[in-house]
Amino acid sequence: MDESTITPVELSRELGMDRKGRQIRGFLRNPADGGGPFEGHEIGTEWHLTREQADRIRKHFRKE
């Protein structure tokens, strides 16, 4: 993994959410924030989020 990326599990722990990143992975598959789909992921592989993608997720989950 590249040091400039973060996984849904790491981001979930940062946000104090479930330890396996289920909510974040669900959002990645079906984003409900109007920002369009998340690009650059192949089905069946682990997510590695860019800084911009992680910031978008942080913004979505911190407002709830």
C-alpha positions as a Markdown table, in Angstrom:
| # | Residue | x | y | z |
|---|---|---|---|---|
| 1 | Met | 0.0 | 0.0 | 0.0 |
| 2 | Asp | 1.2 | 3.5 | -0.8 |
| 3 | Glu | 1.8 | 5.8 | 2.2 |
| 4 | Ser | -0.5 | 8.4 | 0.6 |
| 5 | Thr | -3.5 | 6.2 | 0.7 |
| 6 | Ile | -5.8 | 4.9 | 3.5 |
| 7 | Thr | -8.0 | 1.8 | 3.7 |
| 8 | Pro | -11.7 | 1.9 | 4.7 |
| 9 | Val | -10.7 | 0.0 | 7.9 |
| 10 | Glu | -8.1 | 2.6 | 8.9 |
| 11 | Leu | -10.5 | 5.5 | 8.1 |
| 12 | Ser | -13.3 | 3.8 | 10.0 |
| 13 | Arg | -11.1 | 3.5 | 13.1 |
| 14 | Glu | -10.0 | 7.2 | 12.7 |
| 15 | Leu | -13.7 | 8.2 | 12.7 |
| 16 | Gly | -14.6 | 6.0 | 15.7 |
| 17 | Met | -16.9 | 3.8 | 13.6 |
| 18 | Asp | -17.1 | 0.0 | 13.2 |
| 19 | Arg | -13.7 | -1.7 | 13.2 |
| 20 | Lys | -14.1 | -3.5 | 9.9 |
| 21 | Gly | -15.0 | -0.4 | 7.8 |
| 22 | Arg | -18.4 | -1.8 | 6.7 |
| 23 | Gln | -20.2 | 1.5 | 6.7 |
| 24 | Ile | -17.5 | 3.2 | 4.7 |
| 25 | Arg | -17.3 | 0.3 | 2.2 |
| 26 | Gly | -21.1 | 0.5 | 1.8 |
| 27 | Phe | -20.8 | 4.3 | 1.1 |
| 28 | Leu | -18.0 | 3.6 | -1.4 |
| 29 | Arg | -20.3 | 1.2 | -3.3 |
| 30 | Asn | -23.3 | 3.5 | -3.2 |
| 31 | Pro | -22.4 | 7.1 | -2.3 |
| 32 | Ala | -25.3 | 9.2 | -1.2 |
| 33 | Asp | -23.7 | 12.6 | -1.0 |
| 34 | Gly | -24.2 | 13.7 | -4.6 |
| 35 | Gly | -20.5 | 13.5 | -5.4 |
| 36 | Gly | -20.8 | 10.7 | -8.0 |
| 37 | Pro | -19.1 | 7.3 | -7.9 |
| 38 | Phe | -15.7 | 6.5 | -6.5 |
| 39 | Glu | -13.3 | 5.6 | -9.3 |
| 40 | Gly | -10.2 | 3.5 | -9.5 |
| 41 | His | -11.4 | 0.3 | -7.7 |
| 42 | Glu | -11.6 | -3.2 | -9.1 |
| 43 | Ile | -14.2 | -5.5 | -7.7 |
| 44 | Gly | -12.7 | -8.1 | -5.3 |
| 45 | Thr | -9.7 | -6.0 | -4.4 |
| 46 | Glu | -9.0 | -4.0 | -1.3 |
| 47 | Trp | -9.9 | -0.3 | -1.4 |
| 48 | His | -7.0 | 2.2 | -1.2 |
| 49 | Leu | -8.4 | 5.7 | -0.9 |
| 50 | Thr | -6.6 | 8.8 | -2.0 |
| 51 | Arg | -6.4 | 11.8 | 0.3 |
| 52 | Glu | -9.3 | 13.5 | -1.7 |
| 53 | Gln | -11.5 | 10.4 | -1.4 |
| 54 | Ala | -10.8 | 10.1 | 2.3 |
| 55 | Asp | -11.6 | 13.7 | 2.9 |
| 56 | Arg | -14.9 | 13.3 | 1.1 |
| 57 | Ile | -15.8 | 10.3 | 3.3 |
| 58 | Arg | -14.7 | 12.2 | 6.4 |
| 59 | Lys | -17.0 | 15.1 | 5.5 |
| 60 | His | -19.9 | 12.8 | 4.9 |
| 61 | Phe | -19.7 | 10.8 | 8.1 |
| 62 | Arg | -18.8 | 13.7 | 10.4 |
| 63 | Lys | -21.9 | 15.7 | 9.5 |
| 64 | Glu | -24.2 | 12.9 | 10.7 |
